[in-house]
């Protein structure tokens, strides 16, 4: 079974690319021109979004260095501990519903700091791969926090 899964995982991308190329050839598409046009458009898009990506990376860096992120993380740490969530991913929980690029920066920081095989790295990778799950988690944390605040009052 493991051998079959390894074979599938190794061959799936070449198979998909081959299917796309064969389909384009059968439809009479000039594959080289289509590839070049797509590459041009992709390059233009990457140049167009570069300032926004740099701005979000700088903003996250400033936010973290100012201590504001630590205040937020320390505020939510008891709830995260109660829910068995590593406190290192709290910034990702906050950022993911707001900005995909910003959350990529947070995941990069988590993986650089703690490593991809650490518990925080694996949780961050899982959260990054499941947008609706992180939104539901974020909403659940907010609901739990509000219900606890209501109980206190």
ChimeraX attribute file (.defattr): number of C-alpha atoms within 10 A of each C-alpha:
attribute: neighborCount
match mode: 1-to-1
recipient: residues
	/A:1	6
	/A:2	7
	/A:3	8
	/A:4	9
	/A:5	10
	/A:6	10
	/A:7	11
	/A:8	12
	/A:9	10
	/A:10	11
	/A:11	11
	/A:12	11
	/A:13	11
	/A:14	10
	/A:15	12
	/A:16	11
	/A:17	11
	/A:18	12
	/A:19	12
	/A:20	13
	/A:21	14
	/A:22	13
	/A:23	12
	/A:24	14
	/A:25	12
	/A:26	9
	/A:27	9
	/A:28	9
	/A:29	12
	/A:30	10
	/A:31	14
	/A:32	9
	/A:33	10
	/A:34	12
	/A:35	11
	/A:36	11
	/A:37	12
	/A:38	12
	/A:39	12
	/A:40	12
	/A:41	12
	/A:42	12
	/A:43	11
	/A:44	11
	/A:45	11
	/A:46	12
	/A:47	11
	/A:48	11
	/A:49	10
	/A:50	11
	/A:51	11
	/A:52	12
	/A:53	16
	/A:54	12
	/A:55	12
	/A:56	17
	/A:57	18
	/A:58	14
	/A:59	13
	/A:60	19
	/A:61	14
	/A:62	13
	/A:63	13
	/A:64	14
	/A:65	11
	/A:66	11
	/A:67	11
	/A:68	12
	/A:69	17
	/A:70	14
	/A:71	12
	/A:72	13
	/A:73	18
	/A:74	14
	/A:75	11
	/A:76	16
	/A:77	18
	/A:78	13
	/A:79	16
	/A:80	18
	/A:81	11
	/A:82	8
	/A:83	10
	/A:84	10
	/A:85	16
	/A:86	15
	/A:87	18
	/A:88	22
	/A:89	23
	/A:90	20
	/A:91	22
	/A:92	26
	/A:93	23
	/A:94	16
	/A:95	21
	/A:96	23
	/A:97	17
	/A:98	12
	/A:99	13
	/A:100	14
	/A:101	16
	/A:102	22
	/A:103	24
	/A:104	19
	/A:105	20
	/A:106	25
	/A:107	25
	/A:108	16
	/A:109	14
	/A:110	23
	/A:111	18
	/A:112	11
	/A:113	13
	/A:114	14
	/A:115	14
	/A:116	17
	/A:117	11
	/A:118	13
	/A:119	15
	/A:120	21
	/A:121	23
	/A:122	17
	/A:123	20
	/A:124	27
	/A:125	19
	/A:126	13
	/A:127	21
	/A:128	20
	/A:129	11
	/A:130	11
	/A:131	14
	/A:132	13
	/A:133	13
	/A:134	21
	/A:135	18
	/A:136	13
	/A:137	14
	/A:138	19
	/A:139	14
	/A:140	12
	/A:141	17
	/A:142	13
	/A:143	12
	/A:144	13
	/A:145	14
	/A:146	12
	/A:147	12
	/A:148	11
	/A:149	10
	/A:150	9
	/A:151	8
	/A:152	7
	/A:153	6
